[in-house]
Amino acid sequence: MDFTDSIKRVKESSFTAASLPEETRNRALSAIADALEERREEIFAANGRDLAAAEENSLPGPIVKRLLFDQHKLETCISGIRDLIELEDPLFRVLLKRELDTDLVLTKTTCPIGVIGVIFESRPDALVQIAALCVKSGNCVILKGGSEAGNSNRILFDIIYKAALEAGMPESFAFLIEDRTDIDQLLKCHDYVDLLIPRGSNQFVQYIMDNSKIPVMGHADGICHIYVDAAASIEKAVPVIIDSKTQYAAACNAVETLLVHRDIADVLIPALAEASGSAIKYRGDETCASLISCEHADEKDFSTEYLDYILSIKTVEDIDEAIDHINRYGSHHTDCIITEDRDSADKFLSLVDSAGVYLNCSTRFADGFRYGFGAEVGISTGKIHARGPVGLDGLVTYKYTLRGEGQIVADYAEGRASFKFKDLI
């Protein structure tokens, strides 16, 4: 069977998956969680081979950290699946029910998108999260992970596929792509794939958008900011900044640029440098360089997603300059203000054009699991369909059903009948 035929079978299975009752989907999730626990040693062995290859190929530290799939990450995945089972079913929810006329009733109901292709980075746990979310939401899924996680992805897919199949999912509900060259084939399958979610570099995401007719949802960069206002609490600001940068530096929601009001710079910047020690390398403007030891930050730094323990710092005259900088240089992902001034907070939250805008808390909260979505398939910085962490609600759409008793439009167009438009719920 060639590649296109395989994708076509996934599409055919999507019609069955869309009609499965919640009980079947939850049973599949439970079986997946049990199987992951039972076969954990196989998972760790496969991941060990990937880690050894990463070391041999001298992959950067942040990538290796994302690649690691240990007991803690396994437990987190299993816990996430168990939590997902308990979430309300996103399907078959009635959003609107309207009587257009007697015995002519319009209903708007949630349903799966269909076939979702997800191309993701080196995190093997992402494969588990994405597959589980698609099972819960009644979607079929095509998965392509990073080649550096090939062994891990292969065993995880095998476990998930077999467990869910035995629990009642249709035969081709999931498909794993291992050859990078098949991505170009996938991009041509617009008749069979309903949505693509690429997770990678700006250049890669743009390539996907430019070379496929399939709708694309996702984000390219994670250039996140924290603005420390003149009315900020230093005691709040320092730990929030350090957590946003160091808790997981390789994540797309890690802060990359710190904007500091000039009136608080001489207090905040030295306090931050002292508290962070050698954990963060700073690149700053002239004001920053006069206060701490740092490299010079140029225009390029403010457009860079470091994915490393590097933070650029710029002092600003006021909140308006901070907002303008974020809307110009940011990736519309997640940005934060630290302030005790309510008016400044409200202004920032209103005018910053990002999927997530925060007050006095770490940018690392931008995550489907932390939002209670049951993990996420990715984060969308667009404004159509879904925005921010894409969990269950972002994986469903809706359709209209109209039930009648022989009505025809001619009667309404020619005045023999008239609409009532009575909402029933």
C-alpha positions in Angstrom: 0.0 0.0 0.0 1.5 3.4 -1.0 1.5 6.5 1.3 -1.6 8.1 -0.2 -3.6 5.0 0.2 -2.6 4.8 3.9 -3.7 8.4 4.4 -7.0 7.7 2.6 -7.7 4.8 5.0 -7.2 7.2 7.9 -9.8 9.5 6.3 -12.2 6.6 5.9 -11.8 5.6 9.6 -12.5 9.2 10.6 -16.2 8.8 9.8 -16.4 5.9 12.2 -14.4 7.6 14.9 -16.7 10.6 14.7 -19.7 8.6 15.7 -18.1 6.6 18.6 -19.8 7.1 21.9 -17.9 8.6 24.8 -17.8 5.3 26.6 -15.7 3.7 23.7 -13.3 6.6 23.5 -12.8 6.7 27.3 -12.3 2.9 27.3 -9.5 3.3 24.7 -7.8 6.0 26.8 -7.9 3.8 29.8 -6.4 0.9 27.8 -3.7 3.2 26.6 -2.8 4.4 30.1 -2.6 0.8 31.3 -0.5 -0.3 28.4 2.0 2.5 28.8 2.5 1.5 32.5 2.8 -2.2 31.6 5.4 -1.7 28.9 7.4 1.1 30.5 10.7 -0.8 30.4 10.4 -1.1 26.6 9.8 2.7 26.4 12.8 3.5 28.6 15.0 1.2 26.6 14.0 2.8 23.3 14.4 6.3 24.8 17.8 5.3 26.0 18.9 4.5 22.4 17.7 7.9 21.3 19.6 9.6 24.1 22.7 7.7 23.3 22.5 8.8 19.6 21.8 12.4 20.7 25.0 12.4 22.8 27.0 10.8 20.0 25.7 13.5 17.6 26.4 16.3 20.1 22.8 17.6 20.1 22.3 20.8 22.1 21.4 20.4 25.8 17.9 21.9 25.5 17.0 19.4 22.8 18.3 16.4 24.8 16.2 17.6 27.8 13.1 17.6 25.6 14.1 14.2 24.3 14.3 12.5 27.7 11.3 10.3 28.5 11.9 9.0 32.1 9.6 7.7 34.9 8.5 11.2 35.8 7.4 12.0 32.2 5.7 8.6 31.9 3.8 9.2 35.1 2.8 12.7 33.9 1.5 11.3 30.6 -0.5 8.6 32.3 -1.9 11.1 34.8 -2.8 13.4 31.9 -4.7 10.6 30.2 -6.6 9.7 33.4 -7.6 13.3 33.8 -8.7 13.5 30.1 -11.1 10.6 30.7 -12.8 12.7 33.4 -13.2 15.7 31.3 -16.6 16.5 29.8 -17.2 15.0 26.3 -16.5 17.7 23.7 -18.7 15.9 21.1 -22.4 16.0 20.5 -22.9 19.1 22.5 -25.9 21.2 21.3 -24.8 24.8 20.8 -28.1 26.0 19.3 -31.6 24.7 18.8 -34.0 26.9 16.9 -37.4 26.3 15.6 -37.5 28.0 12.2 -41.2 27.2 11.7 -43.5 24.5 13.0 -41.8 21.1 12.6 -38.7 22.7 11.1 -36.0 22.6 13.7 -32.3 23.7 13.3 -29.7 22.3 15.6 -26.0 23.2 15.9 -23.9 20.4 17.4 -20.2 19.9 18.0 -18.4 17.2 16.0 -14.7 16.2 15.3 -12.6 18.0 12.7 -11.8 14.7 11.1 -8.2 13.9 10.2 -5.5 16.0 11.9 -1.8 15.8 10.9 0.6 16.9 13.6 4.3 17.4 12.9 6.1 17.9 16.2 9.5 18.3 17.8 11.8 16.0 19.8 9.5 15.4 22.8 8.2 11.8 22.8 5.6 12.8 25.5 4.0 15.1 22.8 3.1 12.0 20.8 1.2 10.5 23.8 -0.6 13.8 24.5 -1.6 14.4 20.9 -2.8 10.9 20.3 -4.8 10.9 23.6 -6.5 14.2 22.8 -7.4 13.0 19.3 -9.0 9.8 20.7 -11.0 11.8 23.3 -12.2 14.3 20.6 -13.1 11.6 18.0 -10.4 12.7 15.5 -8.1 10.5 13.6 -4.5 11.5 13.7 -1.3 11.4 11.6 1.8 11.8 13.6 5.3 12.8 12.6 7.9 13.3 15.3 11.5 14.4 15.2 13.9 11.8 13.8 16.1 12.2 17.0 13.2 10.6 18.9 12.6 7.8 16.3 12.9 4.8 18.7 10.8 6.4 21.4 8.1 7.5 19.0 7.9 4.0 17.4 7.4 2.1 20.6 5.0 4.7 22.0 2.9 4.6 18.8 2.9 0.8 18.9 1.6 0.7 22.4 -1.1 3.4 21.9 -2.3 1.9 18.6 -2.6 -1.7 19.8 -4.3 -0.7 23.1 -6.8 1.6 21.5 -7.6 -0.8 18.6 -8.5 -3.6 21.1 -10.7 -1.1 23.0 -12.8 -0.4 19.9 -11.1 2.4 17.9 -11.3 1.9 14.1 -8.4 0.2 12.4 -6.7 3.3 10.9 -7.5 5.8 13.6 -3.8 6.7 13.8 -0.8 6.6 11.5 2.9 7.2 12.2 5.1 8.9 9.6 8.8 8.0 10.1 10.4 9.2 6.9 10.9 12.9 6.7 10.4 12.8 2.9 6.8 11.7 3.5 6.0 15.1 4.8 5.9 16.5 1.3 3.6 13.7 0.4 1.4 14.5 3.3 1.1 18.1 2.2 -0.5 17.0 -1.0 -3.2 15.0 0.7 -5.7 17.8 1.0 -8.6 15.5 0.0 -7.9 13.3 3.1 -6.4 15.6 5.8 -8.6 18.3 7.4 -6.0 20.2 9.5 -2.3 20.4 9.9 -0.6 21.4 13.1 3.1 22.0 12.6 5.3 22.5 15.7 8.8 23.8 14.8 10.9 26.7 13.5 9.4 29.7 11.8 11.0 28.6 8.6 9.5 25.1 8.8 6.0 26.3 9.6 6.1 28.8 6.8 7.2 26.0 4.4 4.1 24.0 5.5 1.8 26.9 4.9 3.3 27.7 1.5 3.2 24.1 0.1 -0.2 22.8 1.1 -3.8 23.5 0.5 -4.6 21.9 3.9 -5.6 24.5 6.6 -2.7 25.1 9.0 -3.0 25.9 12.7 -0.2 26.6 15.1 2.7 28.9 15.8 6.2 29.5 14.4 8.1 31.2 17.2 7.7 31.7 20.9 9.2 35.1 21.5 7.6 35.9 24.9 8.1 39.0 26.9 7.8 40.2 30.5 7.3 43.9 31.1 8.2 45.2 34.6 6.3 48.3 35.2 7.4 51.2 37.4 4.8 50.1 40.0 6.0 46.5 40.1 6.8 44.5 43.3 10.4 43.4 43.1 9.5 40.5 45.4 7.0 39.3 42.8 9.0 40.2 39.7 12.3 38.4 40.3 10.9 34.9 40.9 8.4 35.2 38.1 11.2 36.2 35.6 13.5 33.4 36.7 10.8 30.8 36.5 9.7 32.1 33.1 13.3 31.7 31.8 14.7 28.7 33.6 11.9 26.3 34.6 12.1 24.9 31.0 14.2 27.1 28.8 13.6 25.1 25.7 9.8 25.6 25.8 8.0 28.0 23.5 6.4 29.7 26.5 9.8 30.6 28.1 10.4 34.3 28.3 13.0 35.6 25.8 12.9 39.4 26.3 12.6 41.4 29.5 11.3 45.0 29.2 12.0 47.2 32.3 10.6 50.6 33.0 13.5 53.0 33.4 12.3 54.2 36.8 12.7 50.7 38.3 15.7 49.4 36.3 18.4 50.3 38.8 16.7 48.2 41.4 15.2 45.4 39.4 18.0 44.5 37.1 20.8 44.1 39.8 18.3 42.2 42.0 17.5 39.8 39.2 21.1 39.2 38.3 22.0 38.5 41.9 19.1 36.1 42.4 19.7 34.2 39.2 23.4 33.9 39.6 25.0 32.0 36.7 21.7 30.3 35.7 20.9 33.1 33.1 23.2 34.8 30.6 22.1 38.4 29.9 22.2 40.5 26.8 21.2 44.1 27.5 21.1 47.7 26.3 23.3 50.5 27.6 21.3 51.0 30.8 21.5 47.3 31.6 25.2 47.1 30.9 25.8 50.0 33.3 24.1 48.0 36.1 25.3 44.4 35.6 27.8 42.5 33.5 26.2 41.4 30.3 26.7 41.1 26.5 25.4 43.9 24.2 21.8 43.3 22.9 21.2 44.4 19.3 18.1 44.5 17.1 18.5 40.8 16.2 18.3 39.7 19.9 14.8 41.1 20.2 13.6 39.0 17.3 15.3 35.8 18.6 13.7 32.8 20.3 16.8 31.5 22.2 15.3 28.3 23.6 18.3 28.5 26.0 19.3 30.2 29.3 19.7 33.6 27.6 17.6 36.7 28.3 17.7 40.0 26.5 16.9 43.1 28.5 15.7 46.5 27.2 14.7 49.5 29.3 11.7 51.5 28.2 10.3 54.9 28.9 6.8 53.9 29.7 4.1 51.2 29.3 3.2 52.4 25.8 6.8 51.8 24.5 6.6 48.3 26.1 3.3 47.5 24.4 4.6 48.8 21.0 7.8 46.7 21.4 5.8 43.5 22.2 3.4 44.0 19.3 6.3 44.6 16.9 8.8 42.0 18.0 6.7 39.4 19.7 5.2 36.2 18.2 1.7 36.8 19.7 2.3 33.8 22.0 2.4 34.8 25.7 3.4 38.1 27.3 3.2 39.3 30.9 3.2 42.6 32.9 4.3 42.8 36.5 2.7 45.7 38.2 0.7 46.7 41.3 -1.1 49.5 39.3 -4.5 48.3 38.1 -4.8 50.8 35.3 -1.5 49.8 33.9 -2.5 46.1 34.1 -5.8 46.7 32.4 -4.2 48.7 29.6 -1.5 46.0 29.0 -4.0 43.1 29.1 -6.2 45.0 26.6 -3.7 46.3 24.1 -1.1 43.5 23.9 -2.1 41.4 20.8 -1.2 37.9 22.0 -2.9 34.6 22.6 -2.0 34.8 26.3 -1.6 38.0 28.2 -0.7 37.7 31.9 -0.5 39.8 35.1 2.1 39.0 37.8 2.7 35.3 36.9 5.1 33.1 34.9 4.7 32.8 31.1 5.3 29.1 31.6 1.6 28.8 32.6 0.7 28.9 28.9 0.1 25.2 28.6 -3.0 23.0 27.9 -2.4 20.8 30.9 -2.1 23.8 33.3 -5.3 25.3 31.8 -7.1 22.1 32.6 -7.5 21.2 28.9 -6.0 17.7 29.3 -2.7 18.7 27.7 -2.6 20.2 24.2 -1.8 19.4 20.6 0.0 22.7 20.3 -0.4 26.4 20.8 -2.0 28.6 18.2 -1.0 32.3 17.8 -3.6 32.8 15.0 -7.1 34.1 15.6 -9.2 31.8 13.5 -10.9 28.7 15.1 -8.6 28.2 18.1 -6.1 30.5 19.9 -3.6 29.7 22.7 -3.2 26.2 24.0 -5.2 23.9 21.7 -7.0 21.3 23.8 -10.2 19.4 23.3 -12.3 22.5 22.4 -9.8 23.4 19.7 -10.1 19.9 18.2 -13.8 20.1 17.5 -15.9 22.0 15.1 -19.7 22.0 14.6 -22.3 21.1 12.0 -26.0 22.0 11.5 -28.8 19.6 11.2 -32.2 20.6 10.0 -35.3 18.3 10.7 -38.4 19.0 8.7 -41.7 17.6 7.5 -41.6 18.3 3.8 -41.2 22.1 3.9 -40.0 23.8 0.7 -38.3 27.2 0.3 -40.8 28.3 -2.4 -43.5 28.6 0.2 -41.4 31.1 2.3 -40.1 33.0 -0.7 -43.6 33.5 -2.2 -45.3 34.4 1.2 -47.3 31.3 1.8 -45.3 30.6 5.0 -43.2 32.6 7.3 -40.3 31.9 9.7 -40.8 32.0 13.5 -37.2 31.8 14.6 -37.9 30.6 18.1 -34.9 29.4 20.2 -35.7 26.2 22.0 -32.6 26.2 24.3 
